[in-house]
Amino acid sequence: MATAKTTYLQELRTENIHIQSGSVVITDAPTDNYGKGANFSPTDLCALSLTNCIITTIGIYAQRNAFDLKSCKAETTKIMESKPRRIAKIEVNIEIEIPAADASLKTIIERVAKTCPVGRSLHPEIIQEVNFSWK
């Protein structure tokens, strides 16, 4: 069964409907590639998928191990290459707060982050730089 339905809306824009939930995501080509940049671009979503997958994987680990993931926020930076046009690097800066997290738990969480399925699925030429700051 399909996960989503995509429709081209013209002017380098797509509408994507998640079949199970009905959620909608609109994409636009970026302004540096003939688009309007009015929504996430497909490559923005690719980079953002890495961040979301890392945070979700950490959340799953927190649930399974019954500790309080009080706060987890991130910023994602996508760096493009021009020849050929592709994502060259994804930088993810994660700010995380876990009450009473010791050095051992922090190390485990940083390792867990590297097990997310998106990170494992991206082409090995895409540099994935994931940085943590702890509150």
C-alpha positions in Angstrom: 0.0 0.0 0.0 1.2 3.5 -0.9 2.3 5.9 1.9 1.4 9.1 0.1 -0.2 10.6 -3.0 1.6 13.4 -4.9 0.1 15.9 -7.3 2.0 18.4 -9.4 0.2 21.8 -8.9 2.2 23.6 -11.6 4.9 26.3 -11.2 7.3 23.8 -9.6 4.9 23.0 -6.7 3.6 19.7 -5.4 0.9 18.6 -3.0 1.6 15.5 -1.0 -1.1 13.8 1.0 -0.3 11.2 3.7 -2.8 8.5 3.1 -3.1 7.2 6.6 -3.7 10.6 8.3 -4.7 13.0 5.5 -1.9 15.4 6.5 -0.7 17.6 3.6 2.8 18.8 2.7 3.3 21.3 -0.1 6.7 21.6 -1.7 8.2 24.3 -3.9 11.4 24.4 -5.8 13.9 26.7 -4.1 14.6 30.2 -5.4 18.1 29.2 -6.5 16.6 26.5 -8.7 13.8 28.4 -10.5 11.2 28.1 -7.8 9.3 30.5 -5.5 10.7 29.1 -2.2 7.3 29.5 -0.6 7.4 26.1 1.1 10.0 23.5 2.0 11.8 22.2 -1.1 12.2 18.4 -1.6 15.8 18.7 -0.5 14.8 20.6 2.6 12.5 17.8 3.5 15.3 15.3 2.9 17.6 17.1 5.3 14.8 17.7 7.8 13.9 14.0 7.7 17.3 13.3 9.1 16.7 15.6 12.1 13.2 14.3 12.7 14.3 10.7 12.5 17.1 11.3 15.0 14.8 13.1 17.5 12.2 10.4 17.1 14.8 7.6 17.6 16.0 9.3 20.8 12.3 9.7 21.9 11.7 5.9 21.4 14.9 5.2 23.4 13.7 7.5 26.2 10.3 5.8 26.3 11.7 2.3 26.3 14.1 3.2 29.1 11.7 5.2 31.1 13.6 8.5 31.4 12.3 12.0 31.0 13.2 13.6 27.7 12.2 17.0 29.0 13.2 19.0 25.9 14.7 18.3 22.5 15.0 20.9 19.9 17.1 21.1 16.7 18.3 23.3 13.9 18.9 21.8 10.5 21.3 23.2 7.8 21.3 21.8 4.3 24.4 22.5 2.2 24.0 22.0 -1.5 26.6 21.2 -4.1 26.2 22.4 -7.7 28.0 19.9 -9.9 26.1 17.7 -9.8 23.3 19.4 -7.9 22.8 17.4 -4.7 22.9 17.7 -1.0 26.5 17.7 0.1 26.1 18.0 3.8 23.4 18.1 6.5 24.2 19.8 9.8 22.0 19.0 12.7 22.4 20.9 16.0 20.4 19.3 18.8 19.7 20.9 22.1 18.6 18.3 24.6 17.5 18.4 28.2 17.3 15.3 30.3 17.1 15.8 34.1 20.0 14.1 35.9 21.7 12.9 32.6 25.2 11.7 33.4 28.0 11.4 30.9 27.2 7.7 30.3 23.6 8.4 29.3 24.7 11.3 27.1 27.2 9.0 25.3 24.5 6.4 24.8 22.0 8.9 23.4 24.6 10.2 20.9 25.2 6.7 19.8 21.4 6.0 19.5 21.1 9.1 17.3 23.4 7.4 14.8 21.0 4.4 14.4 18.1 6.4 12.9 16.9 4.8 9.7 17.1 8.0 7.6 20.7 8.5 8.5 21.5 4.9 7.5 19.6 5.4 4.3 21.2 8.5 3.0 24.0 8.2 0.4 27.4 7.8 2.1 28.7 10.9 0.2 26.3 13.1 2.1 28.2 14.3 5.2 26.0 14.1 8.3 27.3 16.3 11.0 25.2 15.9 14.2 26.1 18.0 17.2 24.6 17.9 20.7 24.4 20.6 23.4 23.1 19.5 26.8 21.0 21.7 29.1 
